[in-house]
């Protein structure tokens, strides 16, 4: 297959799961017939956990990606081009170092970008903002000259407001403040105490601090925040509303730096499955930037990686 039909490999490395999709056909390579552009066949569609992904170690990250490709593709198949959207790929220098190492291993055109950069091409757009709110939160866009600008994405301990881990952190902070005021525990307290398996609100601090992987370990309890809001917790509703405003503020920051924000492509395992958070975000965005159009992504972000891989050939 590889001799006659090029294989484009797209990889979306998320904070929790990684999605690889490979397609044969697409844009024809040198000497290929243009008819290949109209015949795209699925070669692989592979999902696995992102355990072992270390984007701040370029050689390790490249080796991890190469092993994933070898694992996912059929025996004997080799990629003609690879594009990766990587969680915690935060700077152009970091992305370039991983790309260079991956190219050395594979010997084919490669591209590595932050995972939020997959959203705009996945939506079939040439420009716009990609906003992810899953385990963490980040927004990215491009200046008119083509330079990438990323905001947010600072991790569960310091940032990621509006992502699942950030919501749990802020819910715990709200509960501690209520406890300090002498307020009686509400539904949010009951839900988080049960989720973390602790006896009372003050014990939440030790439970959060004991996490070895805060993003994943905190983030998995986010459904408790939304359930508490449905139970009538005013604190939970305030946390969600503030999370939506924090997501909108990421787009505002990009606009302030000169990034076109007419279209905001939204994805993520938290914001798109929790209507209360999505509504809080869109309400805040409409107030801050009335001309910005939020667009929920209806296809997997890996589609953007495949589109970028096809563009490399």
Phi and psi in degrees as a GROMACS rama.xvg file:
@    title "Ramachandran Plot"
@    xaxis  label "Phi"
@    yaxis  label "Psi"
@TYPE xy
-64.8677  -31.0077  UNK-2
-68.0839  -32.1759  UNK-3
-108.994  -25.9742  UNK-4
-132.644  115.587  UNK-5
-68.7086  146.895  UNK-6
-108.844  120.734  UNK-7
-96.4856  128.014  UNK-8
-113.395  123.65  UNK-9
-115.416  137.966  UNK-10
-131.655  127.777  UNK-11
-110.732  105.033  UNK-12
-94.4164  103.527  UNK-13
-90.9651  177.187  UNK-14
-68.1342  -24.4906  UNK-15
-116.923  -46.9183  UNK-16
-125.33  154.693  UNK-17
-119.054  135.832  UNK-18
-121.546  119.845  UNK-19
-110.524  132.288  UNK-20
-131.529  132.837  UNK-21
-124.875  135.295  UNK-22
-131.889  140.13  UNK-23
-95.9276  147.899  UNK-24
96.4137  -148.55  UNK-25
83.7281  -146.828  UNK-26
-64.5061  128.793  UNK-27
-69.0812  142.527  UNK-28
-86.4468  -174.215  UNK-29
-57.4118  128.006  UNK-30
79.7903  -0.657438  UNK-31
-86.5367  150.359  UNK-32
-73.2905  141.922  UNK-33
-64.6973  -17.5838  UNK-34
-63.0399  -22.345  UNK-35
-61.9315  -23.4724  UNK-36
-65.5417  -20.6556  UNK-37
-101.828  -2.19539  UNK-38
-124.13  100.351  UNK-39
-114.63  123.176  UNK-40
-116.762  138.757  UNK-41
-72.3234  129.303  UNK-42
-104.791  -37.0915  UNK-43
-156.992  146.394  UNK-44
-143.879  101.299  UNK-45
-129.56  128.505  UNK-46
-122.158  134.014  UNK-47
-147.457  169.11  UNK-48
-71.4353  153.685  UNK-49
-88.0671  13.6691  UNK-50
-57.1902  131.446  UNK-51
97.2232  -7.91236  UNK-52
-74.7562  117.744  UNK-53
-127.187  83.5389  UNK-54
-69.3435  -15.0124  UNK-55
-88.3162  2.98697  UNK-56
-120.456  92.4246  UNK-57
-56.4134  -41.0737  UNK-58
-66.5616  -41.9542  UNK-59
-64.8978  -42.6619  UNK-60
-63.0003  -43.3133  UNK-61
-65.068  -41.907  UNK-62
-63.931  -38.8545  UNK-63
-62.0159  -43.8456  UNK-64
-66.3065  -43.3584  UNK-65
-62.3724  -40.0397  UNK-66
-66.308  -37.7264  UNK-67
-62.7642  -44.2205  UNK-68
-61.8542  -44.0017  UNK-69
-63.1838  -37.738  UNK-70
-69.0834  -38.1176  UNK-71
-86.9658  -34.0065  UNK-72
-77.9692  150.251  UNK-73
-59.5813  154.264  UNK-74
-57.0676  130.665  UNK-75
89.1574  -12.2855  UNK-76
-85.3316  139.937  UNK-77
-131.385  144.732  UNK-78
-74.0681  149.379  UNK-79
-94.3665  -22.3697  UNK-80
-160.925  148.234  UNK-81
-134.888  131.061  UNK-82
-125.744  136.079  UNK-83
-127.296  131.562  UNK-84
-107.129  113.533  UNK-85
-110.727  129.927  UNK-86
-60.7142  134.919  UNK-87
67.992  18.578  UNK-88
-87.8919  98.1156  UNK-89
-102.934  -16.8061  UNK-90
-136.079  154.901  UNK-91
-58.1399  -37.0153  UNK-92
-62.4528  -46.1867  UNK-93
-61.7334  -45.1707  UNK-94
-62.2015  -41.226  UNK-95
-66.3881  -37.7679  UNK-96
-65.098  -40.163  UNK-97
-68.0435  -42.953  UNK-98
-58.9067  -45.6568  UNK-99
-62.452  -43.069  UNK-100
-66.0881  -38.4071  UNK-101
-67.9987  -40.9064  UNK-102
-60.581  -40.5188  UNK-103
-61.043  -39.008  UNK-104
-73.6289  -38.7388  UNK-105
-99.1348  -29.3282  UNK-106
71.3729  24.6802  UNK-107
-131.313  162.652  UNK-108
-57.4079  133.366  UNK-109
-133.514  152.299  UNK-110
-140.649  134.993  UNK-111
-128.426  127.278  UNK-112
-135.544  170.405  UNK-113
-66.5454  151.716  UNK-114
-62.8353  -28.2325  UNK-115
-67.3969  -21.84  UNK-116
-71.6455  -7.5166  UNK-117
-79.4862  -19.4158  UNK-118
-70.0605  -44.2069  UNK-119
-62.895  -50.151  UNK-120
-65.2965  -30.9053  UNK-121
-63.7058  -31.2786  UNK-122
-83.6519  0.40941  UNK-123
78.8252  21.3125  UNK-124
-106.22  153.822  UNK-125
-89.5046  -24.7114  UNK-126
-149.587  162.796  UNK-127
143.016  -172.328  UNK-128
-110.141  137.085  UNK-129
-103.937  125.476  UNK-130
-122.221  121.871  UNK-131
-113.333  131.104  UNK-132
-135.945  88.9376  UNK-133
-119.36  -115.986  UNK-134
-61.1188  -43.4081  UNK-135
-117.281  -165.104  UNK-136
-146.114  141.464  UNK-137
-161.527  153.246  UNK-138
-135.389  145.935  UNK-139
-145.499  146.517  UNK-140
-154.027  -178.518  UNK-141
-125.542  140.172  UNK-142
-69.4816  160.484  UNK-143
-53.5466  -29.0758  UNK-144
-80.504  -7.07698  UNK-145
107.263  -11.4268  UNK-146
-69.6419  139.298  UNK-147
-82.1159  139.573  UNK-148
-126.518  123.887  UNK-149
-119.073  139.309  UNK-150
-131.815  150.63  UNK-151
79.4417  -164.264  UNK-152
75.1707  34.2304  UNK-153
-94.9562  11.3258  UNK-154
91.4378  163.585  UNK-155
-67.6829  -30.9563  UNK-156
-74.0405  -39.958  UNK-157
-108.781  -19.0155  UNK-158
-154.848  -132.941  UNK-159
58.3911  34.1751  UNK-160
-58.7935  135.596  UNK-161
89.913  -15.4929  UNK-162
-83.2596  170.354  UNK-163
-62.7227  -42.3741  UNK-164
-66.9609  -41.1736  UNK-165
-64.0833  -37.0807  UNK-166
-64.2933  -40.8082  UNK-167
-66.9026  -42.2184  UNK-168
-59.411  -46.2132  UNK-169
-70.3776  -30.6745  UNK-170
-65.103  -41.796  UNK-171
-63.9283  -41.242  UNK-172
-62.1762  -40.941  UNK-173
-63.9233  -38.5346  UNK-174
-67.7291  -39.6015  UNK-175
-64.4913  -40.5152  UNK-176
-63.6822  -41.1994  UNK-177
-64.5366  -39.1717  UNK-178
-63.1921  -42.034  UNK-179
-64.5246  -31.1031  UNK-180
-77.617  -11.3705  UNK-181
86.2125  13.0272  UNK-182
-69.7508  144.727  UNK-183
-69.4825  148.601  UNK-184
-59.1917  139.178  UNK-185
-111.81  -164.074  UNK-186
-63.6399  -32.5551  UNK-187
-64.663  -43.2835  UNK-188
-59.5929  -46.5917  UNK-189
-61.0916  -42.4552  UNK-190
-67.5433  -45.1893  UNK-191
-72.243  -37.1886  UNK-192
-59.0217  -44.1855  UNK-193
-66.303  -42.2065  UNK-194
-62.765  -42.065  UNK-195
-88.0497  -7.52422  UNK-196
68.1228  38.996  UNK-197
-117.45  161.913  UNK-198
-83.7096  -22.9577  UNK-199
-158.432  168.113  UNK-200
-56.7177  -46.6509  UNK-201
-57.8574  -27.5275  UNK-202
-72.9958  -11.2922  UNK-203
-62.3518  -32.5536  UNK-204
-59.3457  -49.5398  UNK-205
-64.2119  -35.6155  UNK-206
-64.7831  -43.0457  UNK-207
-68.2902  -42.2402  UNK-208
-69.7056  -21.4291  UNK-209
-80.5477  -7.71833  UNK-210
-65.8059  130.787  UNK-211
-85.3052  -24.5054  UNK-212
-130.117  82.373  UNK-213
-55.0511  -43.0917  UNK-214
-56.0393  -52.5448  UNK-215
-72.4433  -43.4828  UNK-216
-72.1976  -36.9444  UNK-217
-74.1947  -44.41  UNK-218
-60.6135  -31.0699  UNK-219
-67.409  -13.0097  UNK-220
-94.3434  2.89899  UNK-221
-58.4421  -35.6164  UNK-222
-55.7396  -26.1353  UNK-223
-66.502  -32.9174  UNK-224
-66.1996  -45.1894  UNK-225
-69.5144  -36.2609  UNK-226
-64.6511  -38.4678  UNK-227
-64.8277  -37.7735  UNK-228
-62.3966  -40.8206  UNK-229
-66.7926  -28.3285  UNK-230
-75.6444  -8.81138  UNK-231
107.488  8.36864  UNK-232
-69.935  118.139  UNK-233
-65.7719  -38.3444  UNK-234
-61.0197  -45.4817  UNK-235
-62.5221  -40.914  UNK-236
-65.5222  -36.4987  UNK-237
-67.0172  -40.05  UNK-238
-62.4497  -43.3431  UNK-239
-66.3773  -42.8728  UNK-240
-61.0913  -42.5697  UNK-241
-67.8821  -34.2615  UNK-242
-62.3343  -42.1631  UNK-243
-62.9075  -41.744  UNK-244
-64.703  -36.4558  UNK-245
-65.1631  -39.3241  UNK-246
-64.8918  -43.273  UNK-247
-62.1405  -34.7206  UNK-248
-66.17  -26.2906  UNK-249
-63.1798  -42.1932  UNK-250
-67.1816  -39.38  UNK-251
-60.3571  -40.7496  UNK-252
-63.3016  -40.8407  UNK-253
-63.5331  -43.0706  UNK-254
-60.8178  -40.0243  UNK-255
-65.2813  -20.9403  UNK-256
-97.0834  5.64211  UNK-257
96.5676  9.28173  UNK-258
-81.1371  132.052  UNK-259
-63.3644  128.125  UNK-260
-124.211  27.0817  UNK-261
-61.0707  -40.241  UNK-262
-116.566  128.606  UNK-263
-120.151  105.442  UNK-264
-86.8085  122.506  UNK-265
-110.986  132.194  UNK-266
-146.379  168.926  UNK-267
133.306  146.145  UNK-268
-72.6173  -6.86966  UNK-269
-103.581  -56.1016  UNK-270
-67.0879  -32.6288  UNK-271
-87.1928  -11.035  UNK-272
-109.081  -3.33295  UNK-273
-119.327  95.3553  UNK-274
-55.0989  -33.6078  UNK-275
-63.4428  -39.3058  UNK-276
-72.6949  -42.2906  UNK-277
-62.6358  -42.0026  UNK-278
-64.3419  -40.9213  UNK-279
-62.7551  -39.0276  UNK-280
-65.71  -49.6052  UNK-281
-66.3867  -35.3196  UNK-282
-63.6906  -44.9452  UNK-283
-67.5778  -37.651  UNK-284
-66.571  -42.3298  UNK-285
-61.7721  -35.0201  UNK-286
-73.0387  -40.1491  UNK-287
-83.8473  -39.2308  UNK-288
-137.729  81.7833  UNK-289
-59.1066  -25.6532  UNK-290
-83.1955  -11.8733  UNK-291
-76.6264  134.759  UNK-292
-109.052  109.46  UNK-293
-72.7217  137.494  UNK-294
-132.776  102.985  UNK-295
-61.8958  132.665  UNK-296
-76.2798  126.268  UNK-297
-103.222  1.04654  UNK-298
-123.858  160.835  UNK-299
-62.4487  140.578  UNK-300
-56.6898  -24.6437  UNK-301
-59.4407  -22.5435  UNK-302
-58.7248  -35.7856  UNK-303
-66.3247  -36.7405  UNK-304
-66.2345  -40.5244  UNK-305
-64.0236  -42.2563  UNK-306
-61.424  -40.8029  UNK-307
-66.2028  -38.9559  UNK-308
-64.2405  -41.4705  UNK-309
-62.3902  -31.8374  UNK-310
-73.2657  -14.6161  UNK-311
-79.3046  -20.3421  UNK-312
